[in-house]
Each structure stands twice: as C-alpha cells, then as structure tokens.
Amino acid sequence: MNRITELFNKKNKNILSVFYTAGFPGLNDTPSIARGLEKAGADVIEIGIPFSDPVADGPVIQDSNKIALDNGMNLKLLLQQVGELRKEVKVPVILMGYLNPVLQYGIENFCRDAVKSGVDGVILPDLPLQEFENEYKELFLKHDLKNIFLISPTTSTERIYQIDRASEGFIYAVSASSTTGAKGNFTEDQVAYFKKLQSLKLKNPLLIGFGISSRETFAKACEFGSGAIIGSAFIQLLKSAKDFDKEIGSFVQSIKG
C-alpha cells in the first residue's frame, strides 16, 4: 500500500510534514536529513526538486534551490538519494517541484523511477488539473504515485470540489495567496478561510502549508486540517546547522511539543 494512504488510515490529526530542498546545504545531505527527520518524529518528508525559477517559493527556498543547483543536484541524482534513504526511512516521501524537470525526464519514466526509488507522492504546483486528468492521471494510478494538488484562498469553491474529486492522498491547502515563508501568526481572514475549508467536508484530508513556522502556527493549522507543512523555517535551520541529528531533533520537538 502507498505509504501516504497508510499514514492517513492510521492518523488524521497533528501530522507534521517537513520540506527541504534536495542537495542543500550539501550535495549529499538529502538522505541524512531524511533520517534525522524520521528519527525526530516527522510524519511525512517532502523533498524539493531544485529548479532555477521556483515561482511559488519565497526567498529562503529560492536561495536553497540556487545553492542546490550550484552543488550539482539534479532529478536523477535525487531519485538515487531517495533510494538510499529508503534503506532506513519508512515514512512517506513526497517530491515537490515544477513541471519542467519532470517533463524533461519523461512523465512515465519519472513515475516509474520515482516509485521504484521509494517516492509515494509528488506536488507539481504548475501542473494544471485538466492536463493531469486528460494526459497523466492513468500513469500516476498505474504506478500508485499520488499527485497532490494545491488550493489557496483564491480557489473557488467549485474548483476545490473538482480538485477534491481528482485527488488521492491529501490536498495541500496554501494558507495565503503569496509565496512560501514564515509570516508570524495567522490573520483573521486566514482563519476564516480554514473554517470555510473545514465546512466543505472534503473527502481528502488537508495539510496546511505556507507560513507555518512555530508551535503556535502548527497547532492552529492542526485545528482545521489533519496537519501542516513546514519548509522555510526548517531550511533556515539547515543553513547554519552544525549537527543535523541534534538540531533536527530539537527543531521537530519545538514544533510538535
């Protein structure tokens, strides 16, 4: 069974997904960071495919993309590193990136090799829903690779239901119509948006991302969704970390309590 399905069958609250960029801060750090996250208690590991124009990301993740690309990271090497980390890591692994590198790799080749290496799902913010359903959905189903769609405060209710019908695994609820990055506590408008999502009674669980940076924002997101995704705050930690095991453990504990 796909590990994302397995996770949500067992747990539907307080799920912590942690994002970091492959090949950052060092080219070969991807597997050891994943091991540290699982050991510390992260429920899902989300690994970014470095890209030269990450339009949905704020400056922290943009900077990590540049460093990773300068280090020599690419999709082929990332899949090899996922295969390596799978020797120990059991939690779901999701790749997040942009469509261009995946198209260059070949969609069917990507689906096959990703699952073979141990990837459970993928988030491609610039993959249109209609294109996915018409051209790629069968490939994803064939390989049991979950495609995770994003929704935001500007997504219409009709489209949220369309995405819910087309989704498996979970839906990534972006907390604000902006790029990634820590932004402090949620505003009243954001909380109203979360309450609206909760009222829609979607069939897929929600993980809330963008702006999660502390125990308070994680706990607030978990009031309305099954959990939350944290990225920029973790990448800031990695940038200066001297001891991954120790500092990743402290970071996850500071978020989950």
N, C-alpha and C positions, 0 to 999 in steps of 0.2 A: 504493500500500500504506500502511496505517496506520503512522505513524512509530514507535509502540511495538513493533509486530511487527517492523518493520525493524531497530530497535535490538537487540532480543533475538536476531534472526537473525545479527547481526554480533558481538555481545558478550554474554558471560554471567557476567562477573566484574567486581568493583570498579566497579559502576555507582553513580554519585552522583546522587541526586535531591534537589533543594533546594526547600524550601517557603517561600513568603512570602505575605502577605495582600495582596490587591489593594487599591489605594488607600491603602497605608501605606508610608512615613510621609506622603507627599504624594499627593493625589488622582491626579495624572498620572504617578506614578513607575513604574507597573507595566511599561510597555514598556522603559524604560531599565534597570531592574533585570534583566529577562529578557535583554536584550542583553549586559549585563555578565556574567551567569552563563554564557551560552554561550561568550563570549569567554574566560572564565576556565577552562572545561573541564567544567562541569556536563553530565551526560548527559541528565538529564530536568529539566524545570521544572514545579513543582507550585504552582499559584496558588490561594490560598484565596478562596472567595466569602464576604465578610463576612456575619456573622449575629449577631443580638442575643443568642442563647443557645447558644454553641458548647460543648455539654456534654462533648465528648471532649477539649477543649483545656485546657491549663494556663493560669496567669495571664499569661504573656508573650503567647501568641497571643490570649487573650481580650482583653487590652488593645489589641492591634493591630486586632482586629475593631471595637472601640468607636471607636478613632480613625478607622479607615477609614469607618465608617458616619457618623460626625460630619463627615467630609470630604465626604460625599455619594456614596460609591461604591454602585453597585447592579449587578445582574447584566447588565442591558442595556449599561451603560457598560463593564463588564468585557469583554464579548464584543467591543465596538468596539475596546478596547485590545489584545485578543489579535489582532484583525485587523491592527492597526497594527504590533505587534511581529513578526508573520509576514512582513512585508516583508523582514526580515533574519534572524530566528531560525529555524533548521532543526531543532533537537532537539525531541523530543516535549514537548507541553504538556498537562498534566493539570489539571483543575479539581477542587478538593476543597471540599466544603461540606455543607450539610444540606438535607434534602429539601424543606422548606417553600418556600424561594425558587424552587426548580425547579418545584414544583407550581404555584406562583402564575404562573410564566412559561408553564407548559404543557409537559408532558414532550415531546410531539412537536415543538413549536416550539423547545424547548431543544436537543433532539438535532440538529435541522436547522441551527439558527443557530450552535450550538457548532462543529459540523464545518465549516460554511461559513467561520467566522472562523479556523479553524485549530487547534481543540482535538482532541486524539487520545483522551482518556480522561477519566473522571470517577470520583471517590471520594465516595460518599454514605454515611457510616457508619450513618445511621439508616434506610436503605432495606433492608427485610427481604428475605432471599434468595427466599422463596416468592413474595412480591409482585412482585419483579423478574421471576422466571421466568414467572409467570402473566400479568402485565399489560404489562411493559415490554421484555422481552428482544428481541422481534421488532423493536421500534422501534430499539433500540440496534444490532442486527445490520443492519437496513436502512440505517442511516446510517454503519455501520462506526465506531461510537463505543464504545470499550472501557469496561466497567463494572468497576471494581476493588473487590473485597471485602476486608474486614479479617478477620484471625483474631487471637486472643490466647491467652495461656496457659490461659484458662478454656474455650476452644473444644474441644469433644470431638473425638476422632479421626474419628468418623463424620461429624461436621459439616464437619471440614476436608476430607474427601474429597468431600462434597457441594459445598462451595464450589469445590474444585478442578475438579470436573466442569462447574460452571456458569461458570467463569471463562475469560477470554481476556486475554492481555497478561501480567499478573503478579498475584500475591497480596501484599497488604500485611500483613506479619507484625508485629503490635504486640508490642514486647519485654516489656511488663509490663502488668498489669491496673490501669492508672492513666491519668491524663491525660497530654498531651504535656508535654515539658520536659526540660532537661538534668538528669541524675541521677548523674553520675560513671560509674565502670566497672560492667560487668555483674556481677551476683551469680552464684554457682554454680547457683542454681535457673534463672536466665535462660539460662545456657549449656546446662544440661540440656534446657531447652525447645527451644533452637535445634538441639541434636543430635537430639532427637525429630523435629522437622520435617524435618531432613535425611534421617532414616531412612525417612520415609514415601514417598520417591521420587515426589513430586507431578509432574504433567505441566507445571504452570506454574512459572516461576521465582518466587523470593521476594525481595522487598525488605523489609528490616527497618527499622522506624521506632520512634519514641518513645524518648528517652534517648540519641540519637546526638548528641554534642556535641564530639568531638575526633578527632584522627587515630587514637588508640588504639581508641575505640569503633567508629569506621568500619571499621578494619581487622579487628576482632574480628567485627563483623557480616558482613563480606565472607567470613570463613572458612566461614560456614554458609549464607549466601544469595548471590544474584547481586549484591547491593549493598545500599545503605542510604539512608534518607531523613533529612534533617536540616532542622529547622524553627526551633525556639525560639532556638537559638544564633545562627542567621542573622538572625532578626528583632531580636535584641538588638543585633547589629552595625548593622543598618539604622537603628535608633533613634537612633544617635549618629553615623552616617557623614557625613562632610563631602564625600568624593569617592567616589562609587559605584564607578567603574571601578577605581580603585586599591585600595580597601578590599575590594571583592568579589573581586578577583583574589587578594589576599593571603589572604582567608578560604578560598577554594576550595583554594588551594595548601597551606594549613595542614592541611586535612582529607585531601586526596589524596596529599600528599607529592610 
